[in-house]
Amino acid sequence: MLEIRPVCENCGKALPNESNEAMICTFECTFCRNCVNTVLHNVCPNCGGGFEKRPTRPRPMLEKYPPNQNAHFNPTDLIKFDALLSEYREIDPRNR
């Protein structure tokens, strides 16, 4: 089950359950659309995967399965990320 993490790992932007800005990779690393497009260029700095829009949990299920409340804020070290970005930026995420 998705954790529905509450903030962008890179910039700290709030990404509540109903956000249309939340993007996740296959390991549920969570970033805002702006960071994915302008900083990360669709390359997850943690695993090298691509991103997809995070689904929204239906409201009737929120009480039984609430979103994670722990902020996982870990700004990307752009110097370390550069090598991974160089390797994967031009490769379709499904072929990495």
C-alpha positions in Angstrom: 0.0 0.0 0.0 1.3 3.5 -0.9 2.5 5.6 2.0 1.3 8.8 0.4 4.3 10.7 1.7 3.5 14.3 2.6 6.3 16.4 1.1 8.7 16.6 -1.8 12.0 15.0 -0.8 14.0 17.7 -2.6 12.3 21.1 -1.9 9.9 20.2 1.0 6.8 21.4 -0.9 3.6 20.0 0.8 2.1 17.1 -1.2 -1.1 16.1 0.5 -3.2 13.2 -0.6 -5.2 15.3 -3.0 -2.2 17.0 -4.7 -1.9 16.8 -8.4 1.8 17.7 -8.1 3.0 14.5 -6.4 5.2 12.2 -8.5 6.6 8.9 -7.3 9.2 6.3 -8.6 8.7 2.5 -8.2 10.2 2.7 -4.7 7.8 5.5 -3.8 10.4 8.2 -3.6 8.2 11.3 -3.7 8.9 14.6 -5.4 6.9 17.5 -6.7 6.3 17.8 -10.4 8.5 20.9 -10.6 11.5 19.2 -9.1 11.0 16.1 -11.3 10.8 18.2 -14.5 13.4 21.0 -13.8 15.9 19.5 -11.4 15.8 15.7 -11.7 14.8 15.5 -15.4 12.7 12.4 -14.7 15.6 10.5 -13.1 15.1 9.4 -9.4 18.2 10.4 -7.5 17.8 7.4 -5.2 17.3 4.6 -7.6 17.6 5.9 -11.2 14.1 5.1 -12.1 11.5 7.4 -13.7 8.5 9.0 -12.2 4.7 8.7 -12.5 1.9 10.8 -11.0 1.1 9.5 -7.6 -2.5 8.2 -7.3 -4.9 9.8 -4.8 -6.3 7.6 -2.1 -10.2 7.7 -2.1 -11.6 9.8 0.7 -13.6 7.0 2.2 -10.4 5.0 2.7 -8.4 7.8 4.3 -9.6 7.1 7.9 -8.8 3.4 7.7 -5.6 4.0 5.7 -4.2 7.5 6.5 -1.3 9.0 4.6 2.1 8.9 6.1 2.7 12.0 8.3 6.5 11.7 8.5 8.2 14.2 6.2 11.1 12.5 4.3 13.0 15.7 3.4 16.4 14.8 1.8 17.4 17.5 -0.7 19.3 16.0 -3.7 23.0 16.6 -3.7 23.3 17.8 -7.3 27.0 17.2 -7.5 26.6 13.5 -6.6 23.4 13.3 -8.7 25.2 14.6 -11.9 26.8 11.2 -12.7 23.5 9.3 -12.4 21.7 12.0 -14.4 24.3 11.9 -17.1 23.9 8.1 -17.3 20.1 7.9 -17.4 18.7 11.3 -18.7 18.5 10.3 -22.3 17.3 6.7 -21.7 13.6 6.0 -21.4 12.8 5.0 -17.8 11.4 1.6 -19.0 14.8 0.8 -20.6 17.1 1.8 -17.7 
